[in-house]
Amino acid sequence: MENLQNNGGQPTAGGSNWPLRGSKGTYWEGGIRAVGFVHSPLLKNKGSVCKELVHITDWYPTLISLAEGQIDESIQLDGYDVWETISEGLRSPRVDILHNIDPIYTKAKNGSWAAGYGIWNTAIQSAIRVQHWKLLTGNPGYSDWVPPQSFSNLGPNRWHNERITLSTGKSVWLFNITADPYERVDLSSRYPGIVKQLLRRLSQFNKTAVPVRYPPKDPRSNPRLNGGVWGPWYKEESKQKKPSKKKAEKKQRKNTVPLLYVTPTLWFTFQL
């Protein structure tokens, strides 16, 4: 059994990321770092804590491996099998995490190609982790440290928190997350070579990105037109005859195939 949390809490709604920086929706550690636990008789080092790099995409190949399944070698997955990392405390095969590249977010006014050494436009909101280093560009979002609140009902104006004013003209930050998980010491000016390396990695990732498809708003999606809730709203214009219940069940059984070689302990069946 494994359990994971969502990506960061929202202080204005009672959440807390303390002592990490930032909140939900930001690229600071408070908005992207998550904790989880694994409970299994297969764990070799029970009761241990893993601080290695693990990304959500790693769960798929990890669970497939535990189920003694096979993954087609021609499929280039983003994830890694991290079971030995979790179970035995070995180093993670993962060395980097692309937190995000958002080319359509409101660009930072102070960002530029010059600030990115001609490698990357730092007006673009992005963040990447490579081993101990984390780089942020653009506008990373709300950047305060917000301790747990005793009187949260008084509103954000009465909060006790550490406010920080981002330096004017700044659009690049570099942190050693291993040594400074709270992101208090920006090292971008001290280590320009590291900054350049991570900017190049961002550029490499960006070259493999699928172009953003962000369709315009459609008034038909308004909850007022769909029972007062946000949910699937699109309907085909042409009415098609619905198949009978028996035919639908037969078709479903036909399309349900086991994609894995399984053990009695772990069993997976996927619907196609």
Contacts in CASP RR format, 6 or more apart in sequence:
PFRMAT RR
TARGET T0000
AUTHOR 0000-0000-0000
METHOD contacts of the structure
MODEL  1
MENLQNNGGQPTAGGSNWPLRGSKGTYWEGGIRAVGFVHSPLLKNKGSVC
KELVHITDWYPTLISLAEGQIDESIQLDGYDVWETISEGLRSPRVDILHN
IDPIYTKAKNGSWAAGYGIWNTAIQSAIRVQHWKLLTGNPGYSDWVPPQS
FSNLGPNRWHNERITLSTGKSVWLFNITADPYERVDLSSRYPGIVKQLLR
RLSQFNKTAVPVRYPPKDPRSNPRLNGGVWGPWYKEESKQKKPSKKKAEK
KQRKNTVPLLYVTPTLWFTFQL
1 38 0 8 1.000
1 39 0 8 1.000
1 40 0 8 1.000
2 36 0 8 1.000
2 37 0 8 1.000
2 38 0 8 1.000
2 39 0 8 1.000
2 59 0 8 1.000
3 36 0 8 1.000
3 37 0 8 1.000
3 38 0 8 1.000
4 34 0 8 1.000
4 35 0 8 1.000
4 36 0 8 1.000
4 56 0 8 1.000
5 34 0 8 1.000
5 35 0 8 1.000
5 36 0 8 1.000
6 24 0 8 1.000
6 34 0 8 1.000
7 24 0 8 1.000
7 25 0 8 1.000
7 31 0 8 1.000
7 32 0 8 1.000
7 34 0 8 1.000
8 17 0 8 1.000
8 23 0 8 1.000
8 24 0 8 1.000
8 25 0 8 1.000
8 30 0 8 1.000
8 31 0 8 1.000
8 32 0 8 1.000
8 33 0 8 1.000
8 34 0 8 1.000
9 15 0 8 1.000
9 16 0 8 1.000
9 17 0 8 1.000
9 23 0 8 1.000
9 24 0 8 1.000
9 30 0 8 1.000
9 31 0 8 1.000
10 23 0 8 1.000
10 24 0 8 1.000
11 17 0 8 1.000
11 23 0 8 1.000
11 146 0 8 1.000
11 149 0 8 1.000
11 156 0 8 1.000
11 159 0 8 1.000
12 23 0 8 1.000
12 155 0 8 1.000
12 156 0 8 1.000
14 149 0 8 1.000
14 152 0 8 1.000
16 146 0 8 1.000
16 147 0 8 1.000
16 148 0 8 1.000
16 149 0 8 1.000
17 23 0 8 1.000
17 29 0 8 1.000
17 30 0 8 1.000
17 31 0 8 1.000
17 146 0 8 1.000
18 145 0 8 1.000
18 146 0 8 1.000
18 147 0 8 1.000
18 148 0 8 1.000
19 145 0 8 1.000
19 147 0 8 1.000
19 182 0 8 1.000
20 28 0 8 1.000
20 29 0 8 1.000
20 30 0 8 1.000
20 31 0 8 1.000
20 33 0 8 1.000
20 145 0 8 1.000
20 181 0 8 1.000
20 182 0 8 1.000
20 183 0 8 1.000
21 28 0 8 1.000
21 29 0 8 1.000
21 30 0 8 1.000
21 143 0 8 1.000
21 144 0 8 1.000
21 145 0 8 1.000
21 182 0 8 1.000
21 183 0 8 1.000
21 184 0 8 1.000
22 28 0 8 1.000
22 29 0 8 1.000
22 30 0 8 1.000
22 31 0 8 1.000
22 141 0 8 1.000
22 142 0 8 1.000
22 143 0 8 1.000
22 144 0 8 1.000
22 145 0 8 1.000
22 146 0 8 1.000
23 30 0 8 1.000
23 31 0 8 1.000
23 142 0 8 1.000
23 144 0 8 1.000
23 146 0 8 1.000
24 31 0 8 1.000
25 31 0 8 1.000
25 141 0 8 1.000
26 32 0 8 1.000
26 140 0 8 1.000
26 141 0 8 1.000
26 142 0 8 1.000
26 143 0 8 1.000
27 99 0 8 1.000
27 100 0 8 1.000
27 125 0 8 1.000
27 126 0 8 1.000
27 127 0 8 1.000
27 136 0 8 1.000
27 140 0 8 1.000
27 141 0 8 1.000
28 136 0 8 1.000
28 140 0 8 1.000
28 141 0 8 1.000
28 142 0 8 1.000
28 143 0 8 1.000
28 183 0 8 1.000
29 134 0 8 1.000
29 177 0 8 1.000
29 181 0 8 1.000
29 182 0 8 1.000
29 183 0 8 1.000
32 99 0 8 1.000
32 127 0 8 1.000
38 86 0 8 1.000
42 66 0 8 1.000
42 87 0 8 1.000
42 265 0 8 1.000
43 86 0 8 1.000
43 87 0 8 1.000
44 87 0 8 1.000
44 88 0 8 1.000
45 87 0 8 1.000
45 88 0 8 1.000
45 89 0 8 1.000
48 89 0 8 1.000
50 85 0 8 1.000
50 86 0 8 1.000
50 89 0 8 1.000
52 82 0 8 1.000
52 85 0 8 1.000
52 89 0 8 1.000
52 91 0 8 1.000
52 92 0 8 1.000
52 94 0 8 1.000
53 92 0 8 1.000
53 94 0 8 1.000
53 95 0 8 1.000
53 96 0 8 1.000
53 97 0 8 1.000
53 129 0 8 1.000
53 131 0 8 1.000
54 82 0 8 1.000
54 85 0 8 1.000
54 86 0 8 1.000
54 92 0 8 1.000
54 94 0 8 1.000
55 78 0 8 1.000
55 79 0 8 1.000
55 94 0 8 1.000
55 97 0 8 1.000
57 77 0 8 1.000
57 78 0 8 1.000
57 79 0 8 1.000
58 79 0 8 1.000
58 80 0 8 1.000
58 81 0 8 1.000
58 82 0 8 1.000
58 94 0 8 1.000
60 77 0 8 1.000
60 79 0 8 1.000
61 71 0 8 1.000
61 77 0 8 1.000
61 79 0 8 1.000
61 80 0 8 1.000
61 81 0 8 1.000
62 80 0 8 1.000
62 81 0 8 1.000
62 82 0 8 1.000
62 83 0 8 1.000
62 86 0 8 1.000
63 266 0 8 1.000
63 268 0 8 1.000
64 70 0 8 1.000
64 71 0 8 1.000
64 81 0 8 1.000
64 260 0 8 1.000
65 81 0 8 1.000
65 83 0 8 1.000
66 83 0 8 1.000
66 266 0 8 1.000
67 260 0 8 1.000
67 261 0 8 1.000
67 262 0 8 1.000
67 263 0 8 1.000
67 266 0 8 1.000
67 267 0 8 1.000
67 268 0 8 1.000
68 260 0 8 1.000
68 261 0 8 1.000
68 262 0 8 1.000
68 263 0 8 1.000
69 260 0 8 1.000
69 261 0 8 1.000
69 262 0 8 1.000
70 260 0 8 1.000
70 261 0 8 1.000
71 77 0 8 1.000
79 94 0 8 1.000
80 92 0 8 1.000
80 93 0 8 1.000
80 94 0 8 1.000
81 93 0 8 1.000
82 92 0 8 1.000
82 93 0 8 1.000
82 94 0 8 1.000
84 90 0 8 1.000
85 91 0 8 1.000
85 92 0 8 1.000
85 93 0 8 1.000
95 130 0 8 1.000
95 131 0 8 1.000
96 128 0 8 1.000
96 129 0 8 1.000
96 130 0 8 1.000
96 131 0 8 1.000
96 201 0 8 1.000
97 128 0 8 1.000
97 129 0 8 1.000
98 128 0 8 1.000
98 202 0 8 1.000
98 205 0 8 1.000
99 126 0 8 1.000
99 127 0 8 1.000
99 128 0 8 1.000
99 129 0 8 1.000
100 125 0 8 1.000
100 126 0 8 1.000
100 127 0 8 1.000
101 124 0 8 1.000
101 125 0 8 1.000
101 126 0 8 1.000
101 202 0 8 1.000
101 205 0 8 1.000
101 206 0 8 1.000
101 209 0 8 1.000
102 124 0 8 1.000
102 125 0 8 1.000
102 126 0 8 1.000
103 124 0 8 1.000
103 212 0 8 1.000
104 212 0 8 1.000
104 214 0 8 1.000
105 124 0 8 1.000
105 125 0 8 1.000
105 139 0 8 1.000
106 139 0 8 1.000
107 123 0 8 1.000
107 124 0 8 1.000
107 125 0 8 1.000
107 138 0 8 1.000
107 139 0 8 1.000
108 122 0 8 1.000
108 123 0 8 1.000
108 124 0 8 1.000
108 125 0 8 1.000
108 137 0 8 1.000
108 138 0 8 1.000
108 139 0 8 1.000
108 171 0 8 1.000
109 123 0 8 1.000
110 123 0 8 1.000
110 168 0 8 1.000
110 169 0 8 1.000
110 170 0 8 1.000
110 171 0 8 1.000
111 121 0 8 1.000
111 122 0 8 1.000
111 123 0 8 1.000
111 137 0 8 1.000
111 138 0 8 1.000
111 169 0 8 1.000
111 171 0 8 1.000
112 121 0 8 1.000
112 122 0 8 1.000
112 123 0 8 1.000
112 171 0 8 1.000
113 120 0 8 1.000
113 121 0 8 1.000
113 122 0 8 1.000
115 122 0 8 1.000
115 171 0 8 1.000
115 172 0 8 1.000
116 122 0 8 1.000
116 137 0 8 1.000
116 172 0 8 1.000
116 195 0 8 1.000
116 199 0 8 1.000
117 192 0 8 1.000
117 195 0 8 1.000
117 196 0 8 1.000
117 199 0 8 1.000
119 196 0 8 1.000
119 199 0 8 1.000
119 200 0 8 1.000
119 203 0 8 1.000
120 126 0 8 1.000
120 137 0 8 1.000
120 199 0 8 1.000
120 202 0 8 1.000
120 203 0 8 1.000
122 137 0 8 1.000
122 138 0 8 1.000
122 171 0 8 1.000
122 172 0 8 1.000
123 137 0 8 1.000
123 138 0 8 1.000
123 171 0 8 1.000
124 137 0 8 1.000
124 138 0 8 1.000
125 137 0 8 1.000
125 138 0 8 1.000
125 139 0 8 1.000
125 140 0 8 1.000
126 136 0 8 1.000
126 137 0 8 1.000
126 138 0 8 1.000
126 202 0 8 1.000
127 134 0 8 1.000
127 135 0 8 1.000
127 136 0 8 1.000
127 137 0 8 1.000
127 140 0 8 1.000
128 134 0 8 1.000
128 135 0 8 1.000
128 198 0 8 1.000
128 201 0 8 1.000
128 202 0 8 1.000
128 205 0 8 1.000
129 177 0 8 1.000
130 197 0 8 1.000
130 198 0 8 1.000
130 201 0 8 1.000
132 176 0 8 1.000
132 177 0 8 1.000
132 178 0 8 1.000
132 179 0 8 1.000
133 174 0 8 1.000
133 175 0 8 1.000
133 176 0 8 1.000
133 177 0 8 1.000
133 194 0 8 1.000
133 198 0 8 1.000
134 174 0 8 1.000
134 175 0 8 1.000
134 176 0 8 1.000
134 177 0 8 1.000
134 183 0 8 1.000
135 172 0 8 1.000
135 173 0 8 1.000
135 174 0 8 1.000
135 188 0 8 1.000
135 195 0 8 1.000
135 198 0 8 1.000
135 199 0 8 1.000
135 202 0 8 1.000
136 172 0 8 1.000
136 173 0 8 1.000
137 171 0 8 1.000
137 172 0 8 1.000
137 173 0 8 1.000
137 199 0 8 1.000
137 202 0 8 1.000
138 171 0 8 1.000
138 172 0 8 1.000
139 171 0 8 1.000
140 173 0 8 1.000
143 164 0 8 1.000
143 166 0 8 1.000
144 161 0 8 1.000
144 162 0 8 1.000
144 163 0 8 1.000
144 164 0 8 1.000
145 161 0 8 1.000
145 162 0 8 1.000
145 164 0 8 1.000
145 182 0 8 1.000
146 159 0 8 1.000
146 161 0 8 1.000
146 162 0 8 1.000
147 160 0 8 1.000
147 161 0 8 1.000
149 159 0 8 1.000
149 160 0 8 1.000
151 158 0 8 1.000
152 159 0 8 1.000
172 188 0 8 1.000
172 195 0 8 1.000
173 183 0 8 1.000
173 186 0 8 1.000
173 188 0 8 1.000
174 186 0 8 1.000
174 187 0 8 1.000
174 188 0 8 1.000
174 191 0 8 1.000
174 194 0 8 1.000
174 195 0 8 1.000
174 198 0 8 1.000
175 183 0 8 1.000
175 185 0 8 1.000
175 186 0 8 1.000
175 187 0 8 1.000
176 185 0 8 1.000
176 187 0 8 1.000
177 183 0 8 1.000
187 194 0 8 1.000
188 195 0 8 1.000
219 225 0 8 1.000
220 233 0 8 1.000
220 234 0 8 1.000
221 233 0 8 1.000
223 229 0 8 1.000
223 230 0 8 1.000
223 231 0 8 1.000
225 233 0 8 1.000
226 233 0 8 1.000
243 251 0 8 1.000
252 271 0 8 1.000
255 271 0 8 1.000
255 272 0 8 1.000
256 269 0 8 1.000
256 271 0 8 1.000
256 272 0 8 1.000
257 270 0 8 1.000
257 272 0 8 1.000
258 268 0 8 1.000
258 269 0 8 1.000
258 270 0 8 1.000
259 268 0 8 1.000
259 269 0 8 1.000
259 270 0 8 1.000
260 268 0 8 1.000
262 268 0 8 1.000
END
